[in-house]
């Protein structure tokens, strides 16, 4: 072989090796799913990390990866049910790479109409071969092509014969959650809550930093960046945006003109009754959304001390404080279960948005519903009570404690409030005058809200306003 031919072959081999190491969107999505489902990483943080680390991805690629990862997680029980019906090897017995490849590919077949079935099958085979599973590529191809030719309607459970199994498989939610919700809510309400997790999440809800701009001004600024903007569902300080690449790339975000926050948690700042020069302690504050809102409502006066248990979470809060430009707010590392003697009787308002099962936000963090169990939920109820037992002491007489969670289970919500008022000198106080007149809620006078996904146009969220007796 001539030197010229040898050089040409080496160059071709080098290019081939380089192409083989470059990860295209499907492979990036698959690796992200494996980390989440096999290693237990959190979906929202890992997906954000994946997208942030891939600087060369187009906007279309980012959207595709996001849809593929979130969609596969959302529909996991449904996907596994269908795969088990078509494969001789059950999902739990498959190699981790293969089962997640099939899950992701099946999601494309069944829920992404813009992707041709042939492309799904062909790309799945290529991925299996690239990652060293050539001997199983025929199995992958066969399962997917059989499903593509069939209809899952033939195998899905009947709603008439077995409502709980139907709801579990059709809405991809563990049976214990459905059984628990059915004990608290009627069947149609449960269906609404379950279906809400699959509603199109094309909009991101943001809260306007009114210290810098009005909602109208911010909307105009965002539109100049090509971002679509609509008003929030209930609050004037809320906007919904879409058609942007990433938050970090939005100039207005970099300048602190807004922060990402669901409207449900914006209500916390409204019901707290914040006044100038108040001292506010947020005991479990990361990443700082509610505390930032409180600092803004103080109008540059007073002080908000936001606490969390780890250096990482405190760093997140500090990053947001710096970006938003508030000087009446600080972040400190403190464990909410450990009494801080210096804080006793010092706070006008304590915000206790406590660790919870998170089942009100499974539409945004779908892996939560698979990782939570009844046992873990009961452990969280104990943790919530342990924290309340400590932090109530920080509230001045006549001051306010706001208790909230992003879940919809009474054990963690109203039952905790009932336990708390029985054991400590606090009582629920009306929040009727704090909320928009048009906001539908029968319990405003009683002093609490239970927001339900699919019923209210928000996350599932609970909050209660409690006054310390004089």
N, C-alpha and C positions, 0 to 999 in steps of 0.2 A: 504494500500500500504506500502510495506517495505521501510525502510530508504534508502536501496540501489536503489530501483526502483524510489523513489522520487528524489534522487540525480541525477539519470540518466536522468529523465524527465526534471529536471531543467537545466541540462547541454545541453540537446538537444534543449530546448526552447531558451537558451542563444545563442547557435550556430546558430539557425534559425533566431533570431533577428539580430545577427551580419551579417549574409549573406544578410539579407534584407536591411541593411544600406550600404553595400558595393556597390559602383557604378561601373558598368561595362562600357566598352567603349561606347555602344549605349546610355546609360543614361547620361553619361558625355557630349556626343555630343548634345543630346537633350536639356539638361539644358543650354548649351552654346548658342544654337540657340534661346531658349526662351529669354535669356538675351539680345541677339542682336536684335531680331525681335519684341519683345514685350516691351522692356525697352530702346531700342535705344543705347545700348553700341556699341562701335566700334569693328568690327569683328576681325581685326588683333591683337589688344591689348588683347581682351578677350580670344581669342583662345590661344595666347601665355601664358597668365596667367593660363588658365586651364591646359595646358600641363606642365607648370613649377611647378604647385602645386601638380601634381600627380607623385610623385617620382618613384612609383613602376610600372608604365606603361612600357610595352615592346616597342621596336622600331616599331613592327608591329601594336600594339595598337595605338601608336601616329600617325602613317600614316593613320590608319583607321579613327580615330577621325577627323584628318585634312581633309581628303577627304570628309567625311560625312558632316562636317560643311560647308566647302568652296563650295562643290558641290551643296548642298541644297540651299545655298544663290545664287550661280550663276544661278541656274535654277528655281528660285522662281516663276516667272510669268508663266512659262511653267507648273510647278507642280500644281499651283493653278488652271490653266485653265483645266487641266485633272481632278483634284479632283472635280471641280464644275460640270463637265460633268457626273461623276459617283455617286455623292453623292446628296441626296435630301436636305441635309443641306449644304448650301453654306459655303465656307471656312471662310468668314468674320463673319458668325454667329456661328461658332464652338467655343468651349471653347479653350483658348490659348494653353493649354497642348495638347489637341487632334489635333488641326490643325497642330501644329508643329511636333507632332508624325507622322501624316499622310504624311506631306511633306517629312520628313526625310526618312520614310519607302518607299514612292513612289520613291524617288531618288535612293534608293538601288535597287528597282525592275527594274527601267528603265535604270540606268546608271552604275550599278556595277554588271557585269555579273558573277563575282566570288562568289557572295552571292546568295545561292539558294532561290527561291521565298518562299518556305515553311518556311525557317528559318526567313525570313523577317517578314512574317505574324505571326508566332509563337512568336517571340521575341517582336513584337509590342503589342500583346495581353498581354504578361507577364508584359511589362512595364506599360500598362494602368492599370492593376490590382494592381501592386505594388504601384502605385501612387494614389490609391483611386478612380479609374474610372472603377471599375469592371462592372458597369451597361452599360458602353459604349464600353466594349471590343468586344462585338458582332458586333457593328456598325463598329468599326475599322477593325475587321477581314473581314467583308462582303465587305466593300469598297475595301480593298487591294486585296482580292481574285478575285473580279470581274475585277479589272484592270489587274491583273496578267494573266487572261484568254483572255484579249483583246489586241488590238493594238491602241496606241494613234494616229496612222496615219489616223484612221477612223474619228477622230474628230478635228485634227489640221486644222487651216485656210488654204485656198488655196492661194498659192503665185500668181497664175494667176489672181484670182478674187480680192484680196485685199492685195497688197504688204506690206503696212505699218502694218496692223494687223498681217500678216504672220511673218514679221521680228520681231515684238514686242513679239509675243508668242514663236516663234521658237528659238529666241536668248535671250529671257527673259530680254527684255530691255523696259523701259517705252516709250510709243509712242512719247512723246514730244521730247525726245532725238533723236529718229530716224528721225522725221520730220525736226528737226534742222540740223542734219547732212546731210540729203538729199538736203537741200538748199545750202550746201557748197561743197558737194562731190558727185560724180556720184554713181549710185546704186551699182555697183560691188565693188567700194572702201568701201562703207558703209558696205556691206556684209563681206568684209575682216576684217574690224575693229571690227565688231560684233562677228565674229567667233573666232577672236584672244583671246577673253576672256576665251574661253573654251579649248584653246590649253594646252597640258600637261605641267604642271609647275613642272616637276621633278627636274630641275636645279635651283640653287640659284646663282645669279650673284654676284661676289665679286671683290673688287678692291685691288690689291696687294700694301702693304706698301713697296715701293721700297727703303725706307730709311733703311729697315731691311733685305730685300731679293729680288731677282729677281723673275719674274713670274715662271721661270723654277725651281728655288730653292724651292719656295713655293709649286709648284705642286708636287715635289718629297716628300716634308715633309708631305703633305696632303695624298699622296698615302700610306705612311707608316702607317697612321691611318685607312686605308681601305676605303678612300674616293675616289670616281670617279671624275676625273678632266678633263675638256676640255677647249680649248682656247675660249676667248671671240669672239664676232662676228666682232668687228671692232678695238678694242684697245689692245695694248700689255700688258697694266696694268690690263686688265680684264680677269678673269677666271670664269668658271661655274662649280659648284660642286653639287654632290648629293651622296646618300648612306651614310648619317650621321644621328645620332640620334637627336642631338640638337646643335646649335651653341656654347652654353656655355660649352658643353662637348668637344669641339675641342681645343686641346692644343695650336695650332697655333693661334686661335682666341683669347684665353686668353692672349697670349704673344703679341698681337697687330700686328701680321704679315699681317693681312688683315682686311678689314671691308666690310660689305654688302652694295652694291650700284649698281643700274642699270647703264648700259653703257650710257644711255641717259643723266643722270645727271653728269657722268664723263666728258662729253663734256664741261661742264661749266668751269672746271679748265683749259681746253685746249684753249678755245676761249678767256679767260680773259686776256691772255698775261702777266701772272705773271712774275715779275722780282725780283731779290734779293733785300732785304730790303724794299719791298713794304709794305705799311700799308693797310690792307684789312678789311672791315667791312661787315659782313654777317648779314643782318637785321632781318631775320626770319629763324634762322639756325637749329633748332632741327630736327633730332637728331645729326646733325653735319657732315654728309657725305661730302658735298661740301667744307665745311670749312677745314675739315681734309685733303682733297686733296690739297687745297690751301696751307696749312701749310707745307705739304710735298714738294710741288713744290717750296716753298721759300728756301728749302735746309737749314733749321735751322736759317735763317735770318728773318728780318722783324717781323711783328706781325699780326695775324688774330684775330679779336674780333668778336665773334659769339654771337648774341643776340636772345633772345626770350622773350615772354610776361609772362610766368609763371615759378614758382619755379620748378615745375615738369619737364618742358621742359629743363630748364637750367641744372637741375641735370642730365638729359639724356646726354646732351652735355659734361658735366664735366666727367661723367663716361667714355665716349668714348675717351676724351682727355687723361685721365689717362691710359686707356688700351693701346692706341696707342703710348704713351710716348712722345708726342710733348710738347716742352717748349716755342714755339713761337705762342701759341694759348691760348686764354682765353674765358670763357663764362660769360656773364653778363645778368642780367634781365633788359630789356628795352622794352617799347611799341613802335613799329615802327611807330605808328600814331602820336606820340608826338615828337616834335622837340628836339633834343639834341644839345644845343648851342655849347658845347665843341667839337662836331664832325664836325662842319661846316668847309668845305674846307680842311679836314684833310686826306681823304682817296684817295689812288691811285686807288683803285678798290672798288666798292660797289656791293655786290651780293644781289640781290633782288629776291629771289625765293619765291614768295608770295602765301598767302592762295588762293586757287582756287577751282573750282568745282570738280577737281580730276578725270574727266571722261577719262583721259588717262591711269589710273591705275586700272580700274574696274576689270581687270583680276586678280589682287592681292588683291583688297579690294572691293568685289562684292556688299556689302551693300551700297556703295556710290551712285550707280545708282538709288536706291529706295528712298534714303533720299534727294537727290538733286531735286530742282524744278527750273522752269524758273525764278521765283521770287527771290529765293536764289541766283541764278547765277547772276542776275542783281545787287543784293546787293554786291556780291563779286567783280564785276566790279568796283563799287563805292569804295569799300575798297581798291582795288588794286591802283586806281588812288589817293586815299587819302594818301596811303603810299608813292607812287612815288613822290607826291607833297612835301613830307617831306624829304625823304632820298636822293633825287637828290642833295640837298645842301651839303651833306657830301663829294661829289666828288670834288677833286681838279680840277682846270682848266687843260684841256688836259688829265684828268683822265677818267676812264672807269666805266660805270654802266652796269651790266649784269642783264637783266630782264628775268625771267623764270617762267613757271608754268608746272604742270603735267596734263594739259588738252589739248583738241584739238579744242576748240571753239574760232573762230576768235574774238568775243567780248572781251574775256579775254586776247587775244594774240596780233595779228598784229594790230587790231583796237586800242588797248591800246597804242601800240608803236606809231601809227600815231597820236593819241591824245597827247601823251607825247612830241613828237618832234615838234608839233605845238605850244606847250605852254611853253617849256623849252629849254635852249640852248644846246641841244644834237642832234647828228645825227648818224644814223646807219653807221657802218663801216664794211668793208669786213672781213669775217672769213675764206675765202677760203684757206689761207696759214696755218690755225690752225688745219685743220682736215685732216684725211687720204685721199689720192687721190682717193681711191676706194669708199669712202663714197658717196652714191648717194644723191644729194640735189641740186636743181636748184637755190635755193635762197642764197647760200653761199656768193656770191659776194655782195648781197644786205645787208648782215649782220645779217641774222636770219635763224633759222631752225624750221620747224614744223615736228616733227617725229610722224608717225601714227602707232598704233598697227596693226599687220597683214600685213603692207606694209614694214616698217622697222623692223628689228629684235630687237626691244626695246619697252619700255613703250611708250605711247603717251606723247609727251613732246614738249614744245616750249621754245626757248631761243633767245635772241637778244642782240647784243653788241652795246652799245651806247657810243660815245665819247663826253665829255664835251668840248664845243668850247672855244678857248683861248680868 
